[in-house]
Structure formats: C-alpha cells, structure tokens
Amino acid sequence: MDRGIPVVAALAALAVGASAQVQPPAGPVADSGKSIDEAEPRIPLTQETAPGNASTEFFIARSGSYYLTRNETTATPNRDIIRVGAPDVTIDLNGFTIDGRGLANEGIDVLSSASARVTVQNGSIIGCRGNPVILRGAHSVARNISAVGGGIGAARGIYLTNVGGLVEGCRVVDADVEGVRVGDGGTVRDCVIENAASNGIWLNQGGRVIGCTIRATGPSGAGITALDGSIVDGCVIEGAASGILAQDECLITDNIVRDCAGVGLQTIIGGTVRGNRIIRCTTGIAVFRSGNRVDSNDIIGCTTGLVSALADAIDNAIIRNFAQGNGTAYNVGAGNFFSVTANSVTSANYANIEQ
C-alpha cells in the first residue's frame, strides 16, 4: 500500500499552518512609547559626552553609565585616556581595548576619593606608562579587565586605593610593581596575575583574596602580601620569590604554593594556617612570633619544612602537619605546642608527621 501521498499531504498542511502562524499581525506596529535614551539608558563615551582636555582624552564629569563604541587610544604623550571626576560612574569597555601606545600615563584614572563607587569592566587596557586602572574612590570595582603593562613602566596593573574595593575576574600581566593592590577591606577574587615585578597581590588590612592564581614575581616580591586581619583562601602561587607573606591575625587556608625561592608561607602573630600545600620552597612555613595555629598543612620537598625557632616564636599550636622529603622537616623551639610522629598516623593526639 502506497503511504507516500498522505504523508506528503500532511507535511504540506503543517507547513501552511506554520507559515500562517509566523505572519506579522495586521495593521501598523504600535509605538513602544520609549525614547532612544529610555531604550538604551547608558551613555556612549564620545567627545560630546565626555570632552577631553590637555591632560586626558576623555573626562567624565557627571555620574552615569558609559560605554565604549570602539577601541580608544592617544597620539599625545603624557595624557590619560579616561579620567573620572564624579561619583557613581560605570565604564563598560564593551569588549574594546584602550591602548596607550607607550605614550599614555594612566588608562583609566579616578582622580580623587570624592569619586566613590566607580566600576570599570569588560575590556582590555594595554600600553600605558602608569597604572592601567587606578580608582581612588571608596567601594570601587574592576571586573573582567585584562591589563597588560608591556614592560614600558606600568606601575600597578589594577590599583584601588580606597576602602571596600573589589577586583574580580581580572588578568594582569607585566606590572612593574604589584599586579593588583587594594585598600582596607578590599577583595580580590578569581584573578590571574603573571610576571609582576614586585608582589602579585597586595592586601591592606582586613582584605580578602579568593581563588586567584599568581605566576612569577620579581626577586623581592611575594605572590600575596596580606596585612593584618586578612583572608587568603584557595589560591595557587607558582614561581614567586616568596609565596604568602601574612602579617598578624590572618586566616590562610587551602592554598597551593610551589617552587618559591624563599618562604612558601609566613605568619607572624595570631594567625591560622590550615590545609595548605607547600611544595619545593626554600622554607615551607615560617612562624615568626606567637599565638599562631598551624594545622593540617602538607610540606613537601623543601630545604626546611617548618620553622618556629626564634626566641619570641612561642605559644604556637603546630599540629597535624605532614612533612615529606624535606632537608629538615621541623625546626621548632621550646615553648610551642608541638610533637612529631615519624612514619605513622596517630589519631589520638595532635602529632605532626614526618616521612
């Protein structure tokens, strides 16, 4: 029995029905009632909306949300590309690039602390002699920015000088000082820093670094320097001069530090160092003074695994750590809560393990 004709007929009927369904409605298209500014409330960054001056290509003088419509650069030495002189400004690079061509000072420069709550996001900044991004107002944000120094004098890749800043999802390469630096209470999250001449990330007091990767620093720099009361969690540091240099009362957890020429991880007073993995550093963990808890860390292949031997390095709890393949596993002075169990696991106490 030939079933081809009914099938063809059925498909034809479906096609007719579908065609009828996609036809536009009869009559004129109704006006939405919205102006162009209401449909796109953001402001394109142009010489009309942010006219420049002798010091900068663009100057943003009023609050609002701005966006780039093309790549931007300068042909004049010693000018900034974008300056901001107002609070509550968002600059969306919109996937475009700001190129200083080795001539510009700063890429994006927020001039004063009065210009708070500025956000810069979604693009690349290259070829600047100064900072690709410097935001001086409180509670400012740099998000999804790629900042490249290019070895021509970029001071810091991304620098948020005031309190409560956030640097998130950014990549910084070849900064001449720190890759990223934030003020008190700042947060750096999910960033990648490569080849910073000094520190990869610098935290002021009460800051947080979460989920960042730092590869290579200068001979005097650290992957992360964290001032008092800071948190460093879930980061990877490779090939830095030192790994994590924490000051007082910091919480340092679940980081991996590899192949550092100096100290893998340092704590001074009242810190908690827990669950970190330190591999092939000259000194794995250095405990400099008192009141620290160093707990459940792995220290592998270092010249010296863990040091707490200075005269005032006392009253530290050094417990449940695992040291393997180090030149000297532990160098811990009297006056600390510390003991070692060789080649075995003891669950009934807080002994450190040496293999």
C-alpha positions in Angstrom: 0.0 0.0 0.0 1.4 3.4 -1.0 1.5 5.7 2.0 3.6 8.5 0.4 0.8 10.7 -0.8 -0.9 11.1 2.7 2.4 11.8 4.3 3.3 14.5 1.8 -0.2 16.0 2.2 0.1 16.1 5.9 3.5 17.8 5.8 2.2 20.3 3.3 -0.7 21.1 5.7 1.7 21.6 8.6 3.9 23.9 6.5 0.9 26.0 5.6 -0.2 26.2 9.3 3.3 27.2 10.4 3.5 29.8 7.7 0.3 31.3 8.9 1.5 31.4 12.5 4.6 33.4 11.7 2.8 36.2 9.8 3.0 39.6 11.5 -0.2 40.9 12.9 -2.3 43.1 10.7 -2.1 46.9 11.0 0.8 49.2 12.0 3.3 48.2 14.6 2.5 50.0 17.9 4.9 52.6 19.3 6.6 51.4 22.5 6.3 54.9 23.9 10.0 54.9 24.9 12.6 57.4 23.7 16.0 56.2 22.5 17.5 57.2 25.8 15.0 55.1 27.6 15.6 52.1 25.4 19.4 52.5 25.9 19.8 54.4 29.1 23.7 54.2 29.0 25.8 57.0 27.6 28.2 56.3 24.7 31.7 57.6 25.6 32.5 60.3 23.0 33.9 63.8 22.9 30.4 65.1 23.1 29.5 63.2 26.3 33.0 63.4 28.0 35.1 66.0 26.3 38.8 65.8 26.9 41.4 68.4 27.8 45.1 68.9 27.8 45.5 66.1 30.4 43.2 63.4 29.1 41.4 62.1 26.0 38.1 61.9 27.8 36.9 63.5 31.0 33.7 62.1 32.7 32.3 65.0 34.8 28.9 63.6 35.7 27.5 60.4 37.2 26.1 57.8 34.8 26.7 54.6 33.0 29.1 55.0 30.0 30.1 52.5 27.3 32.8 52.4 24.6 31.7 52.1 21.0 35.2 51.4 19.6 38.8 50.9 20.6 40.4 54.1 22.1 44.0 55.4 22.1 46.0 58.6 22.2 48.6 60.1 19.9 49.7 62.7 22.6 52.4 61.8 25.2 51.7 62.1 28.9 47.9 62.2 28.8 45.5 59.8 30.4 42.9 58.0 28.2 39.9 58.4 30.5 39.7 60.5 33.7 36.7 60.4 36.1 35.8 63.4 38.2 32.3 62.3 39.5 31.0 59.6 41.8 28.6 56.7 40.8 30.1 56.1 37.4 30.2 52.8 35.4 32.5 52.5 32.4 31.8 49.4 30.3 34.6 48.8 27.8 32.1 46.7 25.9 34.9 44.3 24.8 37.0 47.0 23.3 40.7 47.9 24.1 42.2 51.1 25.5 45.7 51.3 24.0 48.2 53.8 25.5 50.7 53.1 22.7 53.5 53.6 25.2 52.5 57.3 25.4 49.6 57.5 27.8 50.1 57.9 31.6 47.0 56.1 33.1 44.5 54.1 31.2 41.5 54.9 33.5 42.2 57.4 36.3 39.7 58.3 39.0 41.1 61.5 40.3 40.0 61.8 43.9 38.5 60.0 46.9 35.3 62.0 46.3 34.6 59.9 43.2 33.3 56.9 45.0 31.5 53.8 43.6 33.2 53.8 40.2 33.0 50.5 38.2 35.3 49.6 35.3 34.5 46.4 33.4 34.6 44.2 30.3 37.7 45.0 28.2 41.4 45.4 27.8 43.9 48.1 28.7 47.4 48.0 27.3 50.5 50.1 26.6 50.2 52.6 29.5 53.2 54.1 31.2 51.4 54.4 34.5 48.6 52.3 36.0 46.2 50.8 33.5 43.5 51.2 36.2 43.7 53.4 39.3 40.4 54.1 41.2 40.8 56.4 44.2 37.2 56.4 45.5 35.7 54.0 48.1 33.8 50.9 47.1 35.0 50.9 43.5 35.1 47.8 41.3 37.3 46.5 38.5 35.7 43.5 36.8 36.7 41.4 33.8 39.6 43.6 32.9 42.7 42.5 31.1 45.6 44.9 32.0 49.0 44.5 30.3 52.0 46.6 31.2 54.2 45.5 28.3 57.4 46.4 30.2 57.1 50.1 29.5 56.6 51.4 33.0 53.1 50.3 34.2 53.3 50.9 37.9 50.5 48.6 39.1 48.1 46.7 36.9 44.9 47.5 38.9 45.1 49.8 41.9 42.1 50.5 44.1 43.5 52.9 46.7 40.4 53.4 49.0 38.3 51.1 51.2 36.0 48.4 50.2 37.1 47.8 46.6 36.5 44.7 44.6 38.7 43.3 41.8 37.1 40.3 40.2 37.8 38.1 37.2 40.7 40.2 36.0 44.0 39.3 34.4 47.2 41.4 34.9 50.5 40.8 33.0 53.9 42.5 33.3 53.1 45.1 36.0 56.2 47.0 37.2 55.1 46.9 40.9 52.1 44.9 42.2 49.8 43.2 39.8 46.7 44.1 42.0 46.6 46.3 45.1 43.5 47.1 47.1 42.9 49.3 50.2 41.5 48.3 53.6 38.7 45.8 53.4 39.2 45.1 49.7 38.5 41.9 47.9 40.4 40.2 45.0 38.6 37.3 43.6 39.2 34.9 40.6 42.1 36.9 39.1 45.2 35.8 37.3 48.5 37.7 37.8 51.6 36.9 35.7 55.1 38.4 35.9 54.6 41.2 38.4 57.9 42.8 39.2 57.1 43.1 42.9 54.0 41.5 44.6 51.4 39.7 42.7 48.6 40.9 45.0 48.9 43.4 47.9 46.1 43.4 50.5 45.7 46.2 53.1 44.1 45.4 56.5 41.0 43.3 56.5 41.3 42.3 52.9 40.4 39.0 51.1 42.0 37.1 48.3 39.9 34.2 47.0 40.6 31.8 44.2 43.4 33.7 42.5 46.5 32.4 40.5 49.8 34.1 40.7 52.7 33.1 38.4 56.2 34.6 38.9 57.1 37.7 40.8 60.3 39.8 41.0 63.2 38.8 43.2 61.9 40.8 46.2 58.2 40.2 45.7 55.7 37.8 47.1 52.8 36.1 45.4 50.5 37.6 48.0 51.3 40.1 50.8 48.4 40.3 53.3 48.3 42.9 56.1 46.6 42.4 59.5 43.3 40.6 59.6 43.2 39.4 56.0 42.0 36.2 54.5 43.7 34.2 51.7 41.8 31.2 50.5 42.0 28.8 47.6 44.9 30.4 45.7 47.7 29.0 43.6 51.1 30.6 43.6 53.9 29.3 41.4 57.5 30.6 40.9 57.3 33.6 43.2 60.2 34.9 45.3 58.0 34.1 48.3 54.5 32.6 48.4 52.2 34.2 51.0 53.6 36.7 53.5 50.8 37.2 56.1 51.1 39.7 58.9 49.1 39.5 62.2 45.8 37.6 62.8 45.3 36.4 59.2 43.4 33.3 58.1 45.4 31.4 55.4 43.5 28.3 54.1 43.6 25.7 51.3 46.3 27.4 49.1 48.9 25.7 46.9 52.4 27.3 46.9 55.0 25.8 44.6 58.6 26.5 43.6 59.3 29.7 45.6 62.9 30.8 46.1 62.2 32.0 49.7 59.4 31.3 52.2 56.4 29.4 51.0 54.1 30.8 53.7 54.7 33.2 56.6 52.6 34.1 59.7 53.6 36.4 62.5 51.1 36.8 65.4 47.7 35.2 66.0 47.2 33.7 62.6 45.6 30.5 61.4 47.3 28.5 58.7 45.3 25.5 57.7 45.1 23.0 54.9 47.8 24.5 52.7 50.1 22.6 50.4 53.7 23.9 50.2 56.0 22.3 47.6 59.7 22.8 46.8 60.3 26.1 48.6 63.5 27.0 50.5 61.4 27.3 53.7 57.9 25.7 53.7 56.2 27.6 56.6 57.8 30.2 58.8 56.2 31.0 62.2 57.8 34.2 63.5 56.1 35.1 66.7 53.3 33.9 69.0 49.7 32.7 69.1 49.5 31.1 65.7 47.7 27.8 64.8 49.4 25.9 62.1 47.3 22.9 61.4 46.9 20.1 58.8 49.3 21.5 56.1 51.4 19.4 53.7 55.0 20.5 53.3 56.9 18.6 50.6 60.4 18.8 49.1 61.5 22.0 50.9 65.0 22.7 52.2 63.4 23.2 55.6 59.8 22.2 56.1 58.5 24.3 59.1 60.5 26.8 61.2 59.4 28.3 64.5 62.7 28.8 66.3 63.2 32.4 67.0 63.3 33.5 70.7 59.9 35.0 70.6 58.3 32.3 68.5 56.4 30.7 71.4 52.8 29.7 72.3 52.1 28.4 68.8 50.0 25.3 68.2 51.8 23.4 65.4 49.7 20.3 64.9 48.7 17.6 62.4 51.1 18.7 59.7 52.6 16.3 57.2 56.2 16.8 56.1 57.7 14.6 53.4 61.0 14.7 51.5 62.3 17.9 53.2 66.0 18.5 54.1 64.9 19.3 57.6 61.3 18.5 58.4 60.7 20.7 61.5 62.8 23.3 63.4 60.6 24.2 66.3 61.8 25.8 69.5 60.6 25.1 73.1 57.5 26.8 74.3 55.3 25.7 71.4 52.6 23.0 71.4 54.3 20.6 69.1 55.3 16.9 68.7 56.4 14.6 65.9 55.4 11.1 65.0 57.7 9.5 62.4 56.3 7.4 59.6 52.9 6.7 61.2 49.5 8.2 61.7 48.3 8.8 65.3 44.7 9.8 65.5 44.6 10.0 69.3 46.7 13.2 69.5 47.8 16.2 67.6 51.2 14.9 66.4 52.8 16.1 63.3 54.0 13.5 60.8 57.5 13.2 59.3 58.5 11.0 56.4 
